Amino acid sequence: MGIGWPQLLLIALVILVLFGRGRISEMMGDFGKGISSFKKGMSEEVDDTPAAKAQIEAPAQEAKAADAKTAETGPETGGAAKS
């Protein structure tokens, strides 16, 4: 006994009433853009040049340095002095 056409139409009608025609078309457009972006990203060649790797690695190293500095000084206390 699966879901038939009448049940699918009823579900579609309920979704249309809940979200409205404009919101559904907006969501489907965003979904389509996401799929297109994903396909584009999958088809692009990977840039393995040293300059590209440096661009990726540099922010990661800066983040590690910031984490180390936070660990040394401790979390900010909102200006209150430690006793």
Contacts in CASP RR format, 6 or more apart in sequence:
PFRMAT RR
TARGET T0000
AUTHOR 0000-0000-0000
METHOD contacts of the structure
MODEL  1
MGIGWPQLLLIALVILVLFGRGRISEMMGDFGKGISSFKKGMSEEVDDTP
AAKAQIEAPAQEAKAADAKTAETGPETGGAAKS
15 24 0 8 1.000
16 24 0 8 1.000
19 27 0 8 1.000
END
